C-alpha cells in the first residue's frame, strides 16, 4: 500500500508552497483542516484510552 500523506501533512505542504495555494479552493482547504483536526483528536483519544 502506498504511503499517503495525512491531511495535516497536506496542510503543511499547501502552507509551504504558494503554487499549491493557488490550486486549491478555500472550501477544499477548510475540509483538509477539519480532517487534520479530527485525526489529531482521535490520536489523543486513543492515547487516553490505552493509558
MOWO-V361067 format. One record per helix or strand of 3 or more residues. SS is the DSSP state (2 for helix, 1 for strand). FROM is the first residue (numbers start at 1). LEN is the number of residues. If there is no record, write none. Layout:
# MOWO-V361067
((SS/FROM/LEN) (SS/FROM/LEN))
This chain:
# MOWO-V361067
((2/7/10) (2/18/4) (2/26/25))
